[in-house]
Amino acid sequence: MLRTRHIWSVAILAGIVMLGTPSAAEAGFRLRLEDVTTGQGVLVTDGGVFDTIPGAFGVPGVLIFSGSIGNFTVNVATGTSHPPLGPLPGYHSLIDLNNVSIIFNGGTGTLRLTLVNDGFVGGAPGVLGLSSFLGGTLSGSAGSTVTFQGWANGANAIPINPSDPDQIAGALNPIATPGGSTAAFAGTGVSFGVGAFSASANTAFTSGASYSLFSEALINATGNINISFNHSTATTPEPATILAALGSLPILGVWARRRKAASTTVAV
């Protein structure tokens, strides 16, 4: 399922690039990578100077970064956002850290990746479903871990200060989860050690006129590691609506059986 969504995102991106559709970048769509040990890192905004996708392509909702942050080598880290990329059936809005591939060599270290976007209006205002799903592989030194979390904020707040400038190196300002945010996974998130991993979570939150989505991957390396993963956070129709629809299925089944019985009687 994760692979299918990734291919879908890439297909949309390829189509937009080939068509050359002009569109404004998403100023609120940002990718942050921080070496937690040193506080140094990268902050990239969609269409900004450090966004690997040239603005001339006119591809809003896509962020790509590759480079080194301390002893972490980021082969590629891609963020996508729907919208402004094309709609995904079954979702109001979605942000995706996909095609992430990172290597760490030397000692120990911790890298935090944060993807944010604000101004979503799909399904708002009201109660929405919040889903977060992920999968990947962590290989290398025993004791290394990766922790994931996804959030929605019904007041459209984000953990990154909008005034923080884009940068390719240097000290980053602190970030914090804004008050009133709803987490998809319980507690601080879902964690995994060395090996293949996958997880998903669903909950609900109340949105105002617009809302934000943000997700985080925290990589803790005890030695040399190699990690690759996809992580999506999305809004869906409110769970109670889905449950109500599912709850009507037995009634529909009874109605169908009665109708069939009535038809049989008439036929005889």
Sequence and secondary structure as in RCSB ss.txt:
>XXXX:A:sequence
MLRTRHIWSVAILAGIVMLGTPSAAEAGFRLRLEDVTTGQGVLVTDGGVFDTIPGAFGVPGVLIFSGSIGNFTVN
VATGTSHPPLGPLPGYHSLIDLNNVSIIFNGGTGTLRLTLVNDGFVGGAPGVLGLSSFLGGTLSGSAGSTVTFQG
WANGANAIPINPSDPDQIAGALNPIATPGGSTAAFAGTGVSFGVGAFSASANTAFTSGASYSLFSEALINATGNI
NISFNHSTATTPEPATILAALGSLPILGVWARRRKAASTTVAV
>XXXX:A:secstr
 HHHHHHHHHHHHHHHHHHT      TT EEEEEETTTTEEEEEETTSTT SS GGG  TTEEEEEEEETTEEEE
EEEEEEETTS   TT SEEEEEEEEEEEE SS EEEEEEEEEEEE TT SEEEEEEEEEEEEEEESTT EEEEEE
EEETT   SS TT   BSSSB       TTEEESSSTT EEE SEEEEEEEEEEEEE SSEEEEEEEEEEESSSE
EEEEEEEEEEES HHHHHHHHHHHHHHHHHHHHHHHHHHHHH 
